[in-house]
Amino acid sequence: MSLNMKKVYQVIMKDGLRDYRYLNSKIKPINYSEENKGFIAGFRSKEMLHSSKGFIMTSYEALLDNQDNLTHWTPNPYITLSYKDSARLHVQGHEEEKIRQINTFVIDIDNRTVNENDILLACLNLGFTPTLVLKTDRGHQVYFVLKNPVYVTAKSGFKSLKVAKKVAISLKNALKKTLPVDVLCNDFGICRFPTSKNIEFFEASFVYDFSRLLTWSLKQSDNETNSNKKMTLRKSPSRQIDEPWFDMLLHQSAVKGSRGIMGRNNIALTLALAMYSSGQSKETCLFNLTEFNARLAIPLKESELNRTIESAYSGKYEGAKRSYITSLCQEWVASDLEAKDLFKTASWYKFKKQRSERKNSHLNEWREDLLNYMRKVTDNVKTHVRITRKQLMEALNIPSATLSRLMNSLEKDKFFQIERFMGRDGGYRLALTQNVVVNELKAKKKESKEILATYLGSTDMELLVNSPAKSTKQIGLFELDTG
């Protein structure tokens, strides 16, 4: 893919960096001056990242000069960053409370079997596409870039950060239904660095208005709440990583280690045990605890952290003990915390009756059968299939009258493209619209927004993807009731 990498970085970073180095610039015009902006961290390998061995950049000039040697970065700039040591080798200060602005949401997908097409299709099912998809050693990272950054201030009690985290959680939860999303990945932390070699998809025009993403996020929450009807009771399984205490300890930075006090090692082991008991991979655990360790004023040694994770994953323990968790949270988070603040009570959820338990199938279930069949026989290369009515009835095991009702109901369904053929060998020419859209997006047969509008319709395009043609009023973040 031939890309202008400076444009890629500018789409993501926006006004987060200066144009030129403050000192020792090779290209800054004489007498040129500009205001200070954000700080970002860069890392030259995953091994260096795990030990916080990196360097600080404050300009596009520095970013472009180092682009060939970077593997990771922080795409959401900080108010300031600093070095831990006099040799200026180890970076510190990349904590959420020090973020200057939020430019992008990044979703981490840790599975090599998932490809770029799977990701684009999953995003299209949500009603929008990513700005950028890049390949990593373990899978992919997906960037949803904002049109305008969201600025974070302590004066508002970090409200913009809290609201942005709600949107990040909604994105992860929506995509994890069809993709192996790493839900524990830090929402606004260190990400894989985009290069011309690892970018698989990029569209500069697919940038999103934050207030509209927030509206979408709130609708997602409402849909989750109201989705279950005609249901029976079953007990839900619980994971320790989903309990409130886990997030409290994971993002606690004011932790020390001293004799007689449960400190850094204890918290690291407790978090690792929670991830182990919740079925998370050792690699995911290492990544999250490395970020936890980097936030500490006095972090654990890398070898010590690795030993702690190995111990948690040794199989000797089932999970973190409640009494231990309570003590740690009261010691390092708040002394008045109680069990009701830290743990989820056993819940009973309602589930629809199984299809096999009912006499008749619903029309939406037949639609799902057709959708699954189409996913087997078509893709974004072979986008259409021609099939007789009899063949389709056999493939779906569906009665003739029900097939007629199903096809009539799908005439205005944006997920399907259906052509009918009459006569002796009459039948259908079928396609999934999302396959056609991905085919056209990758082939660049039309303008990207025109292609997406074919799938989403003009209303949804206005909802999420900004069109530069119209002048828009900037909506204040706190004009919205976020709950």
C-alpha positions in Angstrom: 0.0 0.0 0.0 1.5 3.4 -1.1 0.9 5.9 1.7 1.9 9.4 2.6 2.9 8.6 6.2 3.1 12.2 7.2 -0.6 12.5 6.3 -1.4 9.3 8.3 0.3 10.7 11.4 -1.4 14.1 11.0 -4.8 12.5 10.6 -4.2 10.7 13.9 -2.2 13.3 15.9 -3.9 16.6 14.7 -2.7 19.5 16.8 -1.1 17.3 19.4 2.5 18.0 18.3 4.6 21.0 17.2 5.7 21.1 13.6 9.4 21.4 14.4 11.8 20.4 17.1 12.2 23.0 19.8 16.0 22.6 19.7 18.3 21.3 17.1 15.8 21.4 14.3 17.2 20.8 10.8 14.3 22.2 8.9 12.7 24.9 11.1 12.6 28.3 9.3 14.6 31.2 10.8 12.8 33.2 13.5 9.9 30.7 13.4 8.1 30.2 16.7 5.2 28.0 17.8 3.5 27.2 21.1 4.2 24.1 23.2 1.8 21.3 22.5 1.8 17.6 23.6 4.3 14.9 24.5 4.3 11.4 23.1 6.5 8.4 23.9 8.1 6.1 21.3 9.6 2.7 21.7 11.9 0.8 19.3 11.0 -2.8 20.3 8.5 -4.7 22.5 11.4 -5.7 24.8 12.3 -2.0 25.3 8.6 -1.2 25.9 8.3 -3.7 28.7 11.2 -2.0 30.6 9.9 1.5 29.7 13.0 2.1 27.6 12.0 4.7 25.1 12.2 8.3 24.2 10.1 11.4 24.2 8.9 13.3 21.1 7.1 16.7 20.9 7.1 17.4 17.1 6.2 16.0 13.7 9.8 16.5 12.7 11.0 14.1 15.4 8.3 11.6 14.7 9.1 11.5 10.9 12.8 11.3 11.6 12.2 8.2 13.8 9.4 6.5 12.0 11.6 3.7 10.5 12.8 2.6 13.9 9.6 2.7 16.0 7.4 -0.2 16.9 5.1 1.4 19.6 3.9 4.9 20.5 1.3 6.8 22.4 -1.1 8.3 19.8 -3.0 10.3 22.5 -0.5 13.0 23.6 0.3 13.8 27.2 0.6 17.2 28.9 4.2 16.3 29.8 6.5 13.3 29.9 9.9 12.9 31.5 12.8 10.5 31.9 13.3 8.4 35.0 17.1 8.4 34.8 19.9 10.8 34.1 20.9 8.8 31.0 17.5 9.7 29.5 16.7 6.1 28.6 13.5 5.2 30.5 10.3 7.2 30.0 7.8 7.9 32.8 4.5 9.8 33.1 2.3 8.1 30.5 -0.7 7.8 32.8 -4.3 8.5 31.9 -4.6 11.5 34.2 -1.8 13.2 32.3 -3.4 12.8 28.8 -3.6 16.2 27.0 -6.1 15.1 24.3 -7.8 12.0 23.0 -7.3 11.7 19.2 -8.3 8.1 18.6 -9.8 4.9 20.0 -7.7 1.8 19.4 -9.0 -1.7 19.6 -6.6 -4.6 20.0 -7.4 -8.0 18.4 -5.1 -10.8 19.6 -5.7 -13.5 17.1 -3.7 -14.3 13.9 -6.6 -16.1 12.2 -8.6 -12.9 11.9 -7.8 -10.9 8.8 -8.4 -7.4 7.5 -11.7 -8.4 5.8 -13.1 -9.9 9.0 -12.4 -6.7 10.8 -14.0 -4.4 8.1 -17.1 -6.7 7.9 -17.5 -6.7 11.7 -17.2 -2.9 11.8 -19.7 -2.5 8.9 -22.2 -4.6 11.0 -21.9 -1.9 13.6 -22.6 0.8 11.0 -19.2 2.4 10.4 -15.7 1.5 9.4 -12.3 2.1 11.0 -9.9 4.9 10.0 -6.9 2.5 10.0 -6.2 -1.2 10.4 -2.7 -2.3 11.0 -1.1 -5.8 11.5 0.7 -6.7 14.7 2.7 -9.8 15.7 -0.3 -11.2 17.5 -3.2 -9.9 15.3 -4.4 -6.4 14.5 -5.0 -3.0 16.0 -8.0 -1.0 14.7 -8.0 2.8 14.9 -11.2 4.9 15.1 -9.9 8.5 14.8 -11.8 11.5 16.0 -12.4 14.5 13.6 -11.6 16.9 16.5 -9.6 15.9 19.6 -11.3 15.7 23.0 -9.2 17.7 25.5 -8.7 16.4 29.0 -8.6 18.8 32.0 -8.2 18.2 35.7 -10.5 21.2 36.3 -13.5 19.3 35.1 -12.6 16.3 37.3 -11.4 14.5 34.2 -15.0 14.2 33.0 -14.1 14.1 29.3 -11.7 11.2 30.0 -14.4 9.3 31.9 -16.9 9.8 29.1 -14.4 8.8 26.5 -13.8 5.6 28.4 -17.5 4.8 28.2 -17.3 5.1 24.4 -14.1 2.9 24.4 -15.9 0.2 26.4 -18.9 0.3 24.1 -16.7 -0.1 21.0 -14.9 -3.1 22.6 -18.2 -4.7 23.8 -19.8 -4.3 20.4 -16.9 -5.7 18.4 -16.1 -8.6 20.8 -19.4 -10.2 19.8 -17.8 -11.1 16.4 -14.0 -10.6 17.0 -11.5 -11.7 19.6 -11.1 -8.3 21.1 -8.7 -7.8 24.0 -11.1 -6.1 26.4 -8.3 -5.5 29.0 -6.1 -3.5 26.6 -5.6 0.0 28.0 -8.1 2.4 26.4 -5.6 5.2 25.8 -2.2 3.8 26.4 0.7 2.5 24.3 -0.2 1.2 20.8 1.5 -0.4 17.8 3.1 2.3 15.6 1.7 2.6 12.1 4.1 2.2 9.2 3.9 1.7 5.5 4.7 -2.0 6.0 2.0 -2.8 8.6 -1.0 -0.7 7.5 -3.6 -2.9 5.8 -6.3 -0.3 5.5 -6.4 3.5 5.8 -9.1 6.0 4.8 -8.4 9.6 5.9 -12.0 10.6 5.4 -13.4 8.1 8.0 -13.0 10.3 11.1 -15.7 10.6 13.7 -17.5 13.3 15.7 -17.1 12.5 19.4 -20.6 13.6 20.4 -22.1 11.4 17.8 -20.0 8.4 18.9 -21.2 9.1 22.4 -24.8 9.1 21.2 -24.1 5.7 19.5 -22.5 4.4 22.7 -25.5 5.4 24.8 -27.9 3.6 22.4 -25.7 0.5 22.6 -26.1 0.5 26.4 -29.9 0.9 26.0 -30.1 -1.9 23.5 -28.2 -4.2 25.8 -30.6 -3.4 28.7 -33.8 -3.9 26.7 -32.7 -6.9 24.5 -34.2 -9.9 26.3 -37.9 -10.8 26.2 -39.8 -14.1 26.7 -37.0 -15.6 28.8 -36.1 -18.2 31.4 -33.7 -17.8 34.3 -30.1 -19.1 34.3 -27.2 -18.2 36.5 -24.5 -16.1 34.8 -20.8 -17.0 35.0 -18.6 -14.4 36.5 -14.9 -13.4 35.9 -12.7 -11.6 38.4 -11.5 -9.2 35.7 -15.1 -7.9 35.3 -15.4 -7.0 39.0 -15.0 -3.4 40.1 -11.9 -4.1 42.3 -9.8 -5.3 39.3 -10.0 -1.9 37.5 -9.3 -0.1 40.8 -6.1 -1.9 41.5 -5.0 -2.0 37.8 -5.0 1.8 37.6 -3.6 2.5 41.0 -0.2 4.2 40.7 0.5 5.3 44.3 1.7 1.9 45.5 4.9 1.2 47.3 6.6 -1.9 48.6 7.9 -2.0 52.1 8.4 -4.6 54.9 5.1 -5.4 56.7 2.9 -3.8 54.1 1.1 -5.5 51.2 2.3 -3.6 48.2 3.4 -3.8 44.6 4.2 -7.5 44.5 1.0 -8.4 46.2 -1.1 -6.3 43.8 0.7 -7.6 40.8 0.2 -11.3 41.9 -3.5 -10.6 42.7 -4.1 -9.0 39.2 -2.2 -11.8 37.5 -4.3 -14.5 39.4 -7.5 -12.7 38.3 -6.4 -12.7 34.7 -5.4 -16.4 34.9 -8.7 -17.4 36.5 -10.6 -15.4 33.9 -9.0 -17.2 31.0 -6.7 -14.5 29.7 -3.5 -15.4 28.0 -0.1 -15.0 29.7 0.8 -12.5 26.9 -2.2 -10.4 27.7 -1.4 -10.5 31.4 2.2 -9.4 30.7 1.1 -6.5 28.6 -1.4 -5.2 31.2 0.9 -5.7 34.2 3.8 -4.0 32.3 1.6 -0.9 31.9 0.6 -1.1 35.6 4.2 -1.4 36.6 5.2 1.6 34.4 2.7 3.8 36.2 4.3 3.1 39.6 6.7 5.7 41.0 9.0 2.8 42.1 8.3 0.0 39.7 9.2 -3.7 40.1 12.2 -5.1 38.3 11.2 -6.7 35.0 12.6 -10.1 36.2 10.5 -9.8 39.4 7.3 -9.0 37.4 7.9 -12.0 35.1 8.4 -14.3 38.1 5.1 -13.1 39.6 3.2 -13.8 36.4 4.8 -17.3 36.1 3.7 -18.0 39.6 0.1 -16.9 38.9 0.0 -19.1 35.8 1.7 -22.1 37.4 -1.7 -23.8 38.1 -1.2 -23.9 41.8 -3.9 -21.3 42.4 -7.5 -21.0 41.3 -7.8 -17.2 41.6 -7.4 -14.2 43.8 -8.9 -14.5 47.3 -11.7 -12.1 48.3 -10.2 -11.4 51.8 -6.8 -10.5 50.2 -8.5 -8.3 47.5 -10.4 -6.4 50.2 -7.3 -5.8 52.2 -5.3 -4.5 49.2 -8.1 -2.2 48.1 -8.6 -0.8 51.6 -4.8 -0.2 51.9 -4.2 1.4 48.5 -7.5 2.7 47.1 -9.8 3.8 50.0 -10.0 2.6 53.6 -13.8 2.7 53.7 -14.3 0.3 50.8 -16.6 -2.7 51.5 -17.4 -5.9 49.7 -20.5 -4.4 48.0 -18.1 -1.8 46.4 -15.6 -4.4 45.2 -17.5 -7.5 44.1 -20.4 -8.4 41.9 -23.2 -10.3 43.5 -24.3 -13.6 41.9 -26.7 -12.6 39.2 -29.5 -14.3 37.4 -30.0 -13.5 33.8 -32.8 -14.2 31.4 -32.3 -16.1 28.2 -34.6 -16.8 25.3 -35.9 -20.3 24.9 -33.8 -22.4 22.6 -35.1 -22.8 19.0 -35.2 -26.5 19.4 -37.6 -26.1 22.3 -40.2 -24.3 20.1 -42.5 -25.6 17.5 -42.1 -22.7 15.0 -39.0 -20.7 14.0 -39.2 -16.9 13.9 -38.6 -15.0 10.7 -35.6 -13.3 12.1 -34.1 -16.8 12.8 -34.6 -17.8 9.2 -32.9 -14.6 8.3 -30.0 -15.6 10.5 -29.9 -19.0 8.7 -29.7 -17.3 5.3 -27.0 -14.9 6.6 -24.9 -17.8 7.8 -25.4 -19.7 4.5 -24.3 -16.6 2.6 -21.2 -16.2 4.7 -20.2 -19.8 3.7 -20.7 -19.5 0.0 -19.6 -15.8 -0.6 -16.9 -13.4 0.5 -15.6 -10.0 -0.5 -14.0 -11.5 -3.6 -16.8 -13.8 -4.8 -19.5 -11.4 -3.8 -22.6 -13.0 -5.4 -24.2 -16.5 -5.7 -26.8 -17.7 -8.2 -29.2 -20.3 -6.8 -32.5 -21.9 -7.7 -35.5 -21.6 -5.3 -35.4 -25.4 -4.7 -31.7 -25.4 -3.9 -32.1 -22.6 -1.4 -35.1 -24.4 0.3 -32.9 -27.5 0.7 -29.9 -25.5 1.9 -31.9 -23.8 4.6 -34.3 -26.6 5.2 -37.1 -24.1 4.9 -40.7 -24.5 3.7 -41.7 -22.9 0.4 -44.3 -20.5 2.0 -41.8 -19.4 4.7 -39.1 -18.8 2.1 -41.5 -16.5 0.2 -42.3 -14.6 3.4 -38.6 -14.4 4.2 -37.6 -13.0 0.8 -40.4 -10.4 0.9 -39.3 -9.3 4.3 -35.7 -8.8 3.0 -36.5 -6.4 0.2 -35.6 -3.4 2.3 -33.0 -5.1 4.4 -29.7 -3.3 3.8 -27.6 -6.4 4.6 -28.8 -8.3 1.5 -28.8 -7.7 -2.2 -31.4 -9.9 -3.9 -32.3 -10.3 -7.6 -35.2 -12.6 -8.5 -35.4 -14.8 -11.6 -38.7 -16.3 -12.9 -39.3 -19.3 -15.1 -38.5 -23.0 -14.9 -35.1 -22.5 -13.3 -36.2 -19.4 -11.4 -34.4 -18.5 -8.3 -32.2 -15.7 -6.9 -28.9 -13.9 -7.3 -27.8 -13.1 -3.7 -25.1 -11.1 -2.1 -24.3 -9.7 1.3 -24.0 -5.9 0.9 -21.1 -5.8 3.3 -19.0 -8.1 1.0 -19.8 -5.8 -1.9 -18.8 -2.7 0.1 -15.5 -4.2 1.3 -14.7 -5.3 -2.3 -15.3 -1.7 -3.5 -13.5 -0.1 -0.6 -10.4 -2.2 -1.3 -10.6 -1.8 -5.1 -11.2 2.0 -4.7 -13.9 1.9 -7.4 -15.6 5.0 -6.0 -15.0 7.6 -3.4 -14.9 5.9 0.0 -17.8 7.9 1.5 -20.0 7.2 -1.5 -19.3 3.4 -1.1 -20.1 3.6 2.6 -23.3 5.6 2.0 -24.5 2.7 -0.2 -24.4 0.4 2.8 -25.3 2.7 5.6 -27.7 5.1 4.0 -27.5 8.9 4.2 -29.1 9.1 7.7 -26.4 6.8 9.3 -23.7 8.6 7.4 -24.7 11.9 8.9 -24.8 10.2 12.3 -21.2 9.0 12.4 -19.0 10.0 9.5 -18.5 13.7 9.1 -18.9 15.3 5.7 -16.7 18.4 5.2 -19.2 19.9 2.8 -21.5 21.2 5.5 -20.5 23.7 8.2 -21.2 22.2 11.6 -21.7 23.6 15.0 -19.1 22.4 17.5 -21.1 20.6 20.3 -19.8 21.1 23.8 -19.0 17.8 25.4 -20.8 18.6 28.6 -24.0 19.7 26.9 -24.8 16.0 26.7 -26.3 14.0 29.6 -23.9 11.1 29.8 -25.5 9.5 32.9 
